């Protein structure tokens, strides 16, 4: 949460980002979108990147790295690794 507060100091911005991230509940491995957010598989296809371009500008250009827990059934647990904002 400290990284999130540093990246987005405004509470409204953090809430928009968390709402966008919750769209991962509707995503399954191999799909290119989590509802309206683009998901890209990185080099080894075990780490993915969620690209958020919120139209209100609160969280434009945010990239969130994530991976799935391979020890439990697919789609049950997603781990957020980190995030950054595009300049």
C-alpha positions as CSV (number, residue, x, y, z in Angstrom):
1,X,0.0,0.0,0.0
2,X,2.9,2.4,0.5
3,X,3.9,2.0,-3.1
4,X,0.3,2.8,-4.1
5,X,0.2,5.9,-1.9
6,X,3.5,7.1,-3.4
7,X,2.4,6.5,-6.9
8,X,-1.1,8.0,-6.4
9,X,-1.2,10.4,-3.4
10,X,-4.9,11.3,-3.9
11,X,-7.3,8.8,-2.3
12,X,-9.8,9.2,-5.2
13,X,-7.0,8.1,-7.6
14,X,-6.2,5.0,-5.5
15,X,-9.9,4.0,-5.4
16,X,-10.1,4.3,-9.2
17,X,-7.0,2.1,-9.5
18,X,-8.3,-0.5,-7.1
19,X,-11.6,-0.6,-9.0
20,X,-9.7,-1.1,-12.3
21,X,-7.6,-3.9,-10.7
22,X,-10.7,-5.7,-9.4
23,X,-11.5,-6.4,-13.1
24,X,-8.9,-9.1,-12.9
25,X,-11.7,-11.2,-11.2
26,X,-13.2,-11.6,-14.7
27,X,-9.9,-12.5,-16.4
28,X,-8.5,-16.0,-17.2
29,X,-5.0,-16.8,-18.4
30,X,-4.6,-16.4,-22.1
31,X,-7.2,-13.7,-22.6
32,X,-5.9,-10.4,-23.8
33,X,-8.4,-8.3,-21.8
34,X,-9.8,-8.1,-18.3
35,X,-13.1,-6.5,-19.2
36,X,-11.8,-3.2,-20.8
37,X,-8.2,-3.4,-19.5
38,X,-5.5,-4.8,-21.7
39,X,-3.4,-7.7,-20.2
40,X,-0.1,-8.6,-21.8
41,X,2.0,-11.7,-21.1
42,X,5.6,-10.9,-20.5
43,X,8.6,-13.0,-21.8
44,X,8.1,-16.3,-19.9
45,X,4.3,-16.1,-20.0
46,X,4.0,-16.6,-16.2
47,X,4.1,-12.9,-15.4
48,X,1.5,-10.6,-16.9
49,X,1.1,-6.9,-17.1
50,X,-2.3,-5.1,-16.6
51,X,-2.4,-1.8,-18.6
52,X,-4.7,0.8,-17.1
53,X,-5.7,3.9,-19.0
54,X,-8.5,5.3,-17.0
55,X,-10.4,8.0,-19.1
56,X,-10.8,10.3,-16.1
57,X,-7.0,10.7,-15.8
58,X,-6.8,9.5,-12.2
59,X,-4.7,6.4,-13.2
60,X,-3.7,7.0,-16.8
61,X,-0.7,5.0,-17.9
62,X,-0.4,2.6,-14.9
63,X,1.2,-0.7,-15.5
64,X,0.7,-3.5,-12.9
65,X,2.8,-6.6,-13.0
66,X,1.0,-9.8,-11.7
67,X,1.4,-13.5,-11.7
68,X,-0.9,-16.4,-10.9
69,X,-0.2,-18.9,-8.1
70,X,0.6,-22.1,-9.9
71,X,0.0,-24.3,-6.8
72,X,-3.8,-23.7,-6.7
73,X,-6.4,-23.9,-9.5
74,X,-6.1,-21.3,-12.2
75,X,-8.0,-18.1,-11.6
76,X,-8.3,-18.5,-7.9
77,X,-5.3,-16.4,-6.7
78,X,-3.5,-13.6,-8.5
79,X,-0.4,-11.9,-6.9
80,X,0.4,-8.3,-7.7
81,X,4.1,-7.9,-8.0
82,X,4.5,-4.2,-8.5
83,X,3.3,-1.2,-10.4
84,X,4.7,1.9,-12.2
85,X,3.3,4.9,-14.1
86,X,4.3,5.6,-17.7
87,X,5.7,9.0,-18.3
